[in-house]
Every structure is written in structure tokens, then in C-alpha cells.
Amino acid sequence: MSNQMHSSIPEEEGELKRSLSNRHLQLIAIGGAIGTGLFMGSGKTISLAGPSILFIYMIIGVMVFLVMRALGELLLSNLHYKSFIDFSADLIGPWAGYFVGWTYWLCWITIGIADLSAIIYYLQFFNNGLPFTPLEGVLISIASIVFIMGLNLVTVKLFGEMEFWFALIKIIAIVVLIAVGLWMIFTGFTSTAGEVASFTNLWSHDGLFPTGMSGFLAGFQIAIFAFVGVELVGTTAAETKDPERNLPKAVNSIPIRIIIFYVLALLIVMSVTPWNKIDPNISPFVNLFSQAGVAAAAIIMNLVVLSSVMSSMNSGVFSTSRMLFGLSREAQAPRWFGKLTSRAIPANALYFSAVCLLLGAALQYFVPNAVQAFTLATTLSTILFICVWIIIMWSYINYRKQRPELHAKSIFKLPGGVFTCWVVIIFFIGMVYVLSLEADTFQALKVSPLWLIILAIGYFFTKSKKS
């Protein structure tokens, strides 16, 4: 399939342009690695798992990095591959391309809906902490979607530029947090509650695993969501200049980012305030700055989190439109999704994703509790992302069987090869089991098979139309 992949496409429909530079790709990778889950969910994760959260982030980080290495080798093995739709359809079968494309599309739609809940939740701070009415919630959602659509419709380069600045804001916030926290630790800062900032706080409150194995496993549920979006580098590959040089650089820097932005940041947070004194309902980032006497800490961090959520939505709208574009080119979605504007933007695919997000905005009427809506949407997207990551590893196993000569030539090989794939697949299947342990995440897990049934019906009709 690969070399003739787009041979039947009329010339006037065009191709995606390689407009994103290394600077854009690096920051998109960082933005993907620092999810809203880190800012929104870390307080709850700390309350569940205590200091063992550091091991949780490192374990998930290693697994996600291995998925990215497999993704990188596959994309670079054949530059006709525009995204994981192409290689999964080529290496597993057309059904796999259909499944992964539409599932990834739904992943980002559910994250977009979760982000709308998060925007409303964080804007309440500027509304004197008062909740918005359902109508106000819907209006805020519409305004957010229109803003993000505007950014994505202009040029791919503008998307890259906005993502660059959104990611930069997140990075600066975390670097400042680490610096302030280290200053508090080395000066022996004492909080108003009499707690002294010290690295000993990590183990002096019932050890590194204070809540036992059940608390440790519960921490994985929220932590996995913090990593979704890291594979966005793979969706931007078709629009990146010099992918053979830039893609490996972006993928290989993921472990360093995870250590700095997750492990080091949360290590500092729990050294300044003992884990059992951290309020799960308040961002530990806001709490640390407030303790340091930064009067505007809450305002600054709320603005940072809002920019993080907008960054997530920006990435989501970008990737959903590229997935629909790829599916259309494989005749697995309506053909008009594959049409590009004069600026090489798949505008019809963008409009469709925006309409689906607007339908999600209606959720504000039915589930006015923003936190509850956020939990449901994020758990569903986590389950779907796990499915996508497993398909990437399955594609790699088939690639090693079917194209050994391409693997031999590869300059960006997956460490451990097929054995690594099986380790990652078993780990993520275990994570699906972990999601069944808590009542709120189990709700979303029960709903997820419905999507598989809808996909099977959709694929059957697509296939019968082709024949």
C-alpha cells in the first residue's frame, strides 16, 4: 500500500505541507508531555498514592517513551506514512487503520470536551469562585471552540507558533516552581502550619508507599491521563521539515522532560508540603507559590492552567482534523474531509470536529458538575488512548515480521524490539484492569465497548460501499 498510498487522489486535492520547523516540533512534544492532568490531577494523585507517585510517573514515562520509539521507527521506515493510520492499515490491515483513525479522533474529541469542563472550572476563580449557570457554561465553550478554530484555519505554521508559546508558558511555570521550591528547601522554610520544607518529608510520613499497593495502583488512573497527547509528534510528522533529523530529536528528549517536569516538580512539591497535608482539591502548584508569599500565585497559576487547557484543545483540534483527512484519503471517511484549502488546511475536517465539540458543550447542561464531567471524559479518553498505543506496538511487531530489511536499514531502532512491544502491551492491558478498581473510572470503562460496536458497524458499511 505504502508507495501507491495516494496514487488515486486527484492532484487538485493536494497534500499536507511540511511547514513545522524543529523549534515547533520540540515544543509540541513538550506541550504533549505536560498535560492538563499534571496541573489538574496531581493533587488528587498525591492524596491517593503519596510519594510513590514519583515511581508511577517514571514507570508510565518509560512505557510511553517506548511507544514513541516504536512510532518513530515506523514513521521513518517509509516517509509515505503520514500518521499511524497509514502504517497500521499497511502492516495490520485496513480495519486497523479505520479503528485507530476514528478512535484517535474520538480520543481528542473527549479530551476537548474534558478541556471545556476544565476551562469553565478554572474561570470560576475569576467569577469570585461562583459556579457559572449552564447557559454561561455553554457560551464559554462556544467562545473557546471558535477561538481555537480560528487559530487552526489560518496556517499550519500559526498552529505551530501558538503551540510553541502555549508550551513555553507551561515550561516557565514549572521551572519557576522548581526554583522557588528548592529555595524553600535549602533555606529551611517553615509554613504557617509549622511544616519545615525538607527532602525528608518524602519518607518521614509513613515511608514512600504510605497507602500501600491499593493506593499505588489507584495513582496510575489519573497519572496515565497526564501523558495522553505525547504521541502528537507522530501526527505532526507529515507537516514537519526534515523528519529524519527532527523526529528522533523530539522523541529522544521525552525521558528528560518527564524527569524534569513530572518527577522533579512533584518531588519538590512533596518536600515543601508533606503529602498528607496536600489538599486534593487545590492544585499543589498554587499551594506552593501561596506558601512562598507570592500574593498573585493563585491568579498566575490559574492563567497558566488555562493556557495549558487551551494548548490541549489546540492540539486536539489539529490532530482530529488530520485523522479525518487521513481516513478520507483511505476512503474510510467522507471524501470531502480530504479536501485542502489553498493554505493546505483540511478545513472540512476541522469544521466537523468543531461541530462535535459543540455537541460536547451541550454536556454542560446535562452534567453541570465540571469536575464530574472532566473525570468521565478523561477516563474514556485514557481507555481509548491505551487502545491506540497497543495498535502502534502491534503494527511494530508485524513490521519486524514483514519488513526485516527496513528494520535492518533503520537508524532509529526501538530498543529491545519485539520483546519490548510485548512488555508494553501487557503493561497497558494491566492498566485497563486498574481502571476497573475505582467506581468513577469503572463507569467510563463500562461505556467504552459501545464505541467498538459503533466502529464495527461503521467499518462493515464502509467495506460494503467499496465493494
Beta strands, then each sheet from edge to edge (+ up, - down):
end
